[in-house]
Amino acid sequence: MKFDINEVISEMVAAVKDVVGENWNEVLTVANQFLQNRKERLELLAELRISGDISKKRFESRLKDETLIAEAEFHAIAVISKAVAQKAANAAMEVLENAVKTAINIAK
């Protein structure tokens, strides 16, 4: 299975939707916009990790940064609490991390 950023972004959006539940209509636009705006950056980060150009530790550090940025974006929407924003950001980045791990394991 090749790493496909479009598929991963779709899965990230679905993960956010699962977390925010009834607030999805308010979050939908921001979640999609945020992930589309970060798409190239997330793809580069994933490809660098898959190719081994960055270490697991560096990748995890960058994912934490991306998670904090996502959390801030989601929290900017007044309809969800900080805890829900954290969970949504974590869920989205977990999807990316798992996709990268899968791609690395297949490449071995």
C-alpha positions as CSV (number, residue, x, y, z in Angstrom):
1,M,0.0,0.0,0.0
2,K,1.5,3.3,-1.1
3,F,1.1,6.4,1.1
4,D,-1.8,8.4,-0.3
5,I,-2.2,11.9,1.4
6,N,-5.7,12.4,0.0
7,E,-6.9,9.1,1.5
8,V,-5.1,10.0,4.8
9,I,-6.7,13.5,4.8
10,S,-10.2,11.9,4.3
11,E,-9.5,9.5,7.2
12,M,-8.3,12.4,9.4
13,V,-11.5,14.4,8.7
14,A,-13.5,11.3,9.6
15,A,-11.6,10.9,12.9
16,V,-12.3,14.6,13.7
17,K,-16.0,14.0,12.9
18,D,-16.1,11.0,15.3
19,V,-14.7,13.1,18.1
20,V,-16.7,16.3,17.7
21,G,-20.0,14.4,17.2
22,E,-23.0,16.7,17.3
23,N,-20.8,19.8,16.7
24,W,-19.6,18.4,13.3
25,N,-21.6,20.9,11.2
26,E,-19.8,23.8,13.0
27,V,-16.4,22.2,12.7
28,L,-16.6,20.7,9.2
29,T,-15.5,23.8,7.3
30,V,-12.6,24.6,9.6
31,A,-11.4,21.0,9.8
32,N,-11.4,20.6,6.0
33,Q,-9.8,23.9,5.5
34,F,-7.1,23.3,8.1
35,L,-6.2,19.9,6.8
36,Q,-6.2,21.0,3.1
37,N,-4.0,24.0,4.0
38,R,-1.6,21.7,5.8
39,K,-1.8,18.9,3.3
40,E,1.6,19.6,1.6
41,R,3.3,20.0,4.9
42,L,1.8,16.8,6.3
43,E,2.7,14.9,3.1
44,L,6.3,16.1,3.2
45,L,6.6,15.2,6.9
46,A,5.2,11.7,6.1
47,E,7.4,11.2,3.1
48,L,10.5,12.2,5.1
49,R,9.7,9.7,7.8
50,I,8.8,6.9,5.3
51,S,12.0,7.4,3.4
52,G,14.0,7.5,6.6
53,D,15.2,11.1,6.1
54,I,14.0,12.0,9.6
55,S,14.1,9.9,12.7
56,K,11.1,8.5,14.5
57,K,11.8,10.9,17.4
58,R,12.0,13.9,15.0
59,F,8.8,12.8,13.3
60,E,7.0,12.4,16.6
61,S,8.2,15.9,17.7
62,R,6.8,17.4,14.5
63,L,3.5,15.6,14.9
64,K,3.2,17.1,18.4
65,D,3.7,20.5,16.8
66,E,1.1,19.8,14.2
67,T,-1.3,18.5,16.8
68,L,-0.9,21.8,18.8
69,I,-1.6,23.8,15.7
70,A,-4.7,21.7,14.9
71,E,-5.9,22.0,18.4
72,A,-5.6,25.8,18.3
73,E,-7.5,25.9,15.0
74,F,-10.3,23.7,16.3
75,H,-10.5,25.5,19.6
76,A,-10.9,28.8,17.8
77,I,-14.4,27.5,17.0
78,A,-16.4,28.5,20.1
79,V,-18.8,25.6,19.9
80,I,-16.3,23.0,21.0
81,S,-14.5,22.9,24.3
82,K,-10.7,22.7,24.7
83,A,-10.9,19.1,25.6
84,V,-12.8,18.2,22.5
85,A,-10.4,20.3,20.4
86,Q,-7.5,18.3,21.9
87,K,-9.2,15.0,21.2
88,A,-10.0,16.0,17.6
89,A,-6.5,17.2,16.9
90,N,-5.0,14.0,18.5
91,A,-7.4,11.8,16.5
92,A,-6.5,13.5,13.2
93,M,-2.7,13.2,13.8
94,E,-3.0,9.6,15.0
95,V,-4.5,8.7,11.6
96,L,-1.5,10.3,9.9
97,E,1.0,8.6,12.2
98,N,-0.6,5.2,11.7
99,A,-0.6,5.7,7.9
100,V,3.1,6.5,8.0
101,K,3.8,3.5,10.2
102,T,1.9,1.2,7.8
103,A,3.8,2.7,4.8
104,I,7.2,2.1,6.6
105,N,6.3,-1.5,7.5
106,I,5.3,-2.2,3.9
107,A,8.5,-0.7,2.5
108,K,10.6,-3.0,4.7
